[in-house]
């Protein structure tokens, strides 16, 4: 008798409300793209880092080990309902303490697992395997997302340091020119102090960037199973690069979350385990039938001869009828039934949470793309203003000091653009993390120990 499993009936919308960019160049993301979504960023260095992390990360290796252990244990889920044989030897005396005997016995017991007990135990084993697979997938999703995030942090820090170096040069030059103006009685000490203040602020930003870059580099090294980061991750890049997150047109249906999102898989495993527990407690309400047998060899040590009275083999049924504790068993069955209903509700909530997370991530990605477009629209205006002042300086209509501030504003804008570009890429990461994007585990042929339930 197979234990009754409640229908899950996940409530998923037919389409996403915010399916992504409507631009003609938007990339169509399908369910197959979830297994290697980071390659859409078009950065070979990042692709290599993700491959190394999946091969060397210790936390991920532990999750793989737990799954392998669960696959091994899957075959023992119904071991209690298979024939069990045991053998033993012992010495004993008779009641009158006159003779001593040597006994050797071969015993057999077989719990038939009727009324759904066998099927419930098998379902519990499958549920534990599914839970281990969900944990492995969660570790895979988190690992890929964290590697991409730390790599983006390093790229942003390198870009910011590259821009800040140019900004420091402008601030130092402005301080020098302000000091010359004071010497020529054309400027004030307050302007020199203001230039000093701006220069010190820029130097403080450099210290913060160094700390941020070092933190990201060491975190990335830990994700790759290394004790130290690469020197390039801590250095200033002469050609800084931030992976560009192109516009998306999401074609992954909400129903795909049921297969890819680890939290939903874990909730499904919890439902199966609750159903198995309810099936076992329900089977305990009925009599337990088993077969038992024994083959005994007896030898009289005192009289040095075999005993003929204890050599008859025995075989017969064992029936355990719940009488005096039936009320306790009934209460346990009712409680497990309620726990199963709660597990179903938790599963449906996890589906709703998954849909909400994806919709939130889509909205965040759209907001970051709009912000980046606004920043890009300001670039020509700032560049034109800086070029006009440079031409005026060449014509003798403006001083070098007049050109420094527009150039500095252009650098600050470039810094904001790099931050916005990184924020857009991080929104990308959040989207695919919500979708459960990561390399899917290899499919195990049906009927094997590691088959997916």
Secondary structure as the mmCIF struct_conf table of DSSP 4:
data_model
#
loop_
_struct_conf.conf_type_id
_struct_conf.id
_struct_conf.beg_label_comp_id
_struct_conf.beg_label_asym_id
_struct_conf.beg_label_seq_id
_struct_conf.end_label_comp_id
_struct_conf.end_label_asym_id
_struct_conf.end_label_seq_id
HELX_LH_PP_P HELX_LH_PP_P1 UNK A 2 UNK A 4
BEND BEND1 UNK A 14 UNK A 15
BEND BEND2 UNK A 17 UNK A 18
STRN STRN1 UNK A 20 UNK A 20
BEND BEND3 UNK A 23 UNK A 23
TURN_TY1_P TURN_TY1_P1 UNK A 24 UNK A 25
HELX_LH_PP_P HELX_LH_PP_P2 UNK A 26 UNK A 26
STRN STRN2 UNK A 27 UNK A 29
HELX_RH_3T_P HELX_RH_3T_P1 UNK A 31 UNK A 41
HELX_RH_AL_P HELX_RH_AL_P1 UNK A 44 UNK A 56
HELX_RH_AL_P HELX_RH_AL_P2 UNK A 58 UNK A 74
TURN_TY1_P TURN_TY1_P2 UNK A 75 UNK A 78
HELX_RH_3T_P HELX_RH_3T_P2 UNK A 79 UNK A 81
BEND BEND4 UNK A 82 UNK A 82
STRN STRN3 UNK A 84 UNK A 93
TURN_TY1_P TURN_TY1_P3 UNK A 95 UNK A 96
BEND BEND5 UNK A 97 UNK A 97
STRN STRN4 UNK A 100 UNK A 111
TURN_TY1_P TURN_TY1_P4 UNK A 114 UNK A 116
HELX_RH_AL_P HELX_RH_AL_P3 UNK A 117 UNK A 183
TURN_TY1_P TURN_TY1_P5 UNK A 184 UNK A 185
BEND BEND6 UNK A 186 UNK A 187
HELX_RH_AL_P HELX_RH_AL_P4 UNK A 189 UNK A 223
TURN_TY1_P TURN_TY1_P6 UNK A 224 UNK A 225
BEND BEND7 UNK A 227 UNK A 228
HELX_RH_AL_P HELX_RH_AL_P5 UNK A 231 UNK A 234
BEND BEND8 UNK A 235 UNK A 235
HELX_LH_PP_P HELX_LH_PP_P3 UNK A 236 UNK A 237
TURN_TY1_P TURN_TY1_P7 UNK A 238 UNK A 239
STRN STRN5 UNK A 248 UNK A 250
HELX_RH_3T_P HELX_RH_3T_P3 UNK A 254 UNK A 256
HELX_RH_AL_P HELX_RH_AL_P6 UNK A 257 UNK A 260
HELX_RH_AL_P HELX_RH_AL_P7 UNK A 262 UNK A 283
TURN_TY1_P TURN_TY1_P8 UNK A 284 UNK A 285
BEND BEND9 UNK A 286 UNK A 286
HELX_LH_PP_P HELX_LH_PP_P4 UNK A 287 UNK A 287
STRN STRN6 UNK A 288 UNK A 300
TURN_TY1_P TURN_TY1_P9 UNK A 301 UNK A 304
STRN STRN7 UNK A 305 UNK A 306
BEND BEND10 UNK A 308 UNK A 308
TURN_TY1_P TURN_TY1_P10 UNK A 309 UNK A 310
STRN STRN8 UNK A 314 UNK A 320
TURN_TY1_P TURN_TY1_P11 UNK A 324 UNK A 325
HELX_RH_AL_P HELX_RH_AL_P8 UNK A 326 UNK A 394
TURN_TY1_P TURN_TY1_P12 UNK A 395 UNK A 396
BEND BEND11 UNK A 397 UNK A 398
HELX_RH_AL_P HELX_RH_AL_P9 UNK A 400 UNK A 435
TURN_TY1_P TURN_TY1_P13 UNK A 436 UNK A 436
BEND BEND12 UNK A 438 UNK A 438
HELX_LH_PP_P HELX_LH_PP_P5 UNK A 439 UNK A 445
TURN_TY1_P TURN_TY1_P14 UNK A 446 UNK A 447
BEND BEND13 UNK A 448 UNK A 448
TURN_TY1_P TURN_TY1_P15 UNK A 449 UNK A 450
#
